[in-house]
């Protein structure tokens, strides 16, 4: 079968057009994403080894695993290696916090933002820009403006001092932002 230019040209044009998209490059594996460190978990698979099938009860999804440690116990084992040898079934953790833990929690300040994962994802999406190809660099030679809003430092300092003098939280009130300067037509072209 001989390929003719009439059939080869549309197929080649379609292939080139499809290759221009970022999602296609990601689908084909040319762009790789790092794993999300907040979603990576270490959990053993819920299965029964065939050689142990006789005397053990079958695993139940959602049930508490007897040998699995909590994340808190795992963190303690990393910080204090002697705790790694402790059997969680034989040495239960005492109920309540110790005096030292209570003092540490009080000194830590306000509770952490519960939506920190979503905030980190949003900030990463704003900062993660695809690389610009040659055509974009030739047509749009100036760099795009930096993402985010610039805070006016002098007015923000005055606002925080005023809040401190009034006994109000530093985060109360609107944060003053820097207004961009008006540019002439010539400056907008980059000269």
C-alpha positions as CSV (number, residue, x, y, z in Angstrom):
1,X,0.0,0.0,0.0
2,X,1.5,3.3,-1.1
3,X,0.8,6.3,1.1
4,X,-0.1,9.4,-0.9
5,X,0.6,12.9,0.2
6,X,-3.2,13.7,0.2
7,X,-3.7,11.2,3.1
8,X,-0.3,11.6,4.8
9,X,-0.5,15.4,5.1
10,X,-3.8,15.6,7.1
11,X,-2.6,12.7,9.4
12,X,0.7,14.5,10.0
13,X,-1.1,17.9,10.6
14,X,-3.4,16.2,13.1
15,X,-0.5,14.5,14.9
16,X,1.4,17.9,15.2
17,X,-1.7,19.7,16.4
18,X,-2.4,17.1,19.1
19,X,1.3,17.2,20.2
20,X,1.0,21.0,20.9
21,X,-1.2,20.5,24.0
22,X,0.2,20.3,27.5
23,X,-2.2,17.6,28.5
24,X,-1.1,15.4,25.6
25,X,2.5,15.7,26.6
26,X,1.6,14.8,30.2
27,X,-0.5,11.8,29.0
28,X,2.3,10.5,26.8
29,X,4.7,10.8,29.8
30,X,6.9,13.6,28.6
31,X,6.0,15.7,31.6
32,X,6.2,14.0,35.0
33,X,4.7,15.2,38.2
34,X,6.2,14.6,41.6
35,X,4.0,12.6,44.0
36,X,1.9,14.7,46.5
37,X,3.7,14.3,49.8
38,X,0.4,14.8,51.7
39,X,-1.3,11.9,50.0
40,X,1.4,9.3,50.2
41,X,0.6,6.8,52.9
42,X,2.1,3.6,54.1
43,X,-0.5,0.9,54.7
44,X,-0.1,-2.8,54.4
45,X,-2.4,-4.4,51.8
46,X,-5.5,-6.0,53.3
47,X,-5.0,-9.6,52.3
48,X,-4.5,-12.9,53.8
49,X,-1.4,-15.0,53.0
50,X,-2.4,-18.4,51.5
51,X,-0.2,-20.3,54.0
52,X,-1.9,-18.7,57.0
53,X,-5.5,-19.3,56.0
54,X,-6.3,-21.9,58.6
55,X,-6.5,-20.5,62.1
56,X,-6.7,-16.7,61.5
57,X,-9.9,-14.7,61.1
58,X,-10.4,-13.1,57.7
59,X,-9.5,-9.4,57.6
60,X,-12.4,-6.9,57.7
61,X,-12.1,-3.6,55.8
62,X,-12.3,-0.6,58.2
63,X,-11.5,-2.6,61.3
64,X,-8.7,-1.5,63.6
65,X,-5.5,-3.4,62.9
66,X,-4.0,-4.8,66.0
67,X,-0.3,-4.3,65.1
68,X,-0.6,-1.0,63.3
69,X,0.7,2.0,65.1
70,X,-0.9,5.4,65.0
71,X,0.8,8.3,63.3
72,X,1.6,9.8,66.7
73,X,3.3,6.6,67.8
74,X,5.3,6.4,64.6
75,X,6.5,10.0,65.0
76,X,7.5,9.3,68.6
77,X,9.4,6.2,67.5
78,X,11.3,8.4,65.0
79,X,12.1,11.0,67.7
80,X,12.8,8.5,70.5
81,X,14.2,5.2,69.0
82,X,13.7,3.3,72.3
83,X,9.9,3.6,71.7
84,X,10.2,1.8,68.4
85,X,10.6,-1.5,70.3
86,X,7.5,-1.0,72.3
87,X,4.6,-3.3,71.6
88,X,1.4,-1.2,71.3
89,X,-0.8,-4.0,72.6
90,X,1.2,-4.6,75.9
91,X,2.1,-1.0,76.8
92,X,-0.9,1.2,76.2
93,X,-0.3,4.9,76.1
94,X,-1.4,6.6,79.3
95,X,-4.6,8.7,78.9
96,X,-4.2,12.4,78.8
97,X,-1.2,14.6,78.3
98,X,1.7,15.0,80.6
99,X,2.6,18.4,82.2
100,X,5.4,18.8,79.7
101,X,3.2,18.1,76.7
102,X,0.5,20.6,78.0
103,X,3.2,23.3,78.5
104,X,4.6,22.6,75.0
105,X,1.1,22.8,73.4
106,X,0.3,26.1,75.2
107,X,3.6,27.6,74.1
108,X,3.0,26.5,70.5
109,X,0.4,29.2,70.0
110,X,-2.9,29.1,68.0
111,X,-4.1,25.9,66.3
112,X,-2.8,25.2,62.8
113,X,-4.9,25.9,59.7
114,X,-7.0,22.8,59.0
115,X,-6.9,23.6,55.3
116,X,-3.1,23.8,55.0
117,X,-3.0,21.0,52.3
118,X,-5.5,22.9,50.1
119,X,-3.5,26.1,50.6
120,X,-0.2,24.5,49.7
121,X,-1.8,23.0,46.6
122,X,-3.2,26.4,45.5
123,X,0.2,28.1,46.0
124,X,1.9,25.3,44.1
125,X,-0.5,25.7,41.2
126,X,0.1,29.4,41.1
127,X,3.8,29.1,41.1
128,X,4.0,26.1,38.7
129,X,4.0,27.5,35.2
130,X,4.7,25.5,32.1
131,X,8.0,26.4,30.3
132,X,7.6,28.9,27.5
133,X,8.5,27.7,24.0
134,X,10.4,29.7,21.4
135,X,7.3,31.2,19.8
136,X,6.0,32.5,23.1
137,X,9.3,34.0,23.9
138,X,9.5,35.8,20.5
139,X,5.9,37.0,20.5
140,X,5.8,37.9,24.2
141,X,9.4,39.0,25.0
142,X,8.6,40.4,28.4
143,X,8.2,38.2,31.4
144,X,4.6,37.9,32.7
145,X,4.0,39.8,36.0
146,X,4.8,37.9,39.1
147,X,1.8,36.0,40.6
148,X,0.2,37.3,43.8
149,X,-0.4,40.8,45.2
150,X,2.4,43.0,46.6
151,X,1.7,44.3,50.1
152,X,2.5,48.0,50.8
153,X,5.1,47.6,53.6
154,X,4.9,51.1,55.1
155,X,1.1,51.2,55.3
156,X,1.1,47.6,56.6
157,X,3.6,48.5,59.3
158,X,1.4,51.5,60.3
159,X,-1.7,49.3,60.4
160,X,-0.1,46.6,62.6
161,X,1.3,49.3,65.0
162,X,-2.2,50.9,65.2
163,X,-3.8,47.5,65.9
164,X,-1.2,46.8,68.7
165,X,-1.9,50.3,70.2
166,X,-5.6,49.6,70.2
167,X,-5.1,46.0,71.6
168,X,-6.6,44.4,68.5
169,X,-5.1,41.3,66.8
170,X,-2.5,42.1,64.1
171,X,-4.6,40.2,61.5
172,X,-7.6,42.4,62.0
173,X,-8.4,44.8,59.2
174,X,-7.7,45.0,55.5
175,X,-4.1,44.5,54.3
176,X,-3.0,47.5,52.2
177,X,-1.7,46.5,48.8
178,X,0.6,48.3,46.4
179,X,-1.2,49.8,43.4
180,X,0.6,49.3,40.1
181,X,1.8,52.6,38.6
182,X,0.1,53.8,35.5
183,X,2.2,53.1,32.4
184,X,2.4,55.0,29.2
185,X,1.8,53.3,25.9
186,X,5.5,53.3,25.2
187,X,6.3,51.6,28.6
188,X,3.7,48.9,28.0
189,X,5.6,47.9,24.8
190,X,8.7,47.4,26.9
191,X,10.8,50.3,26.0
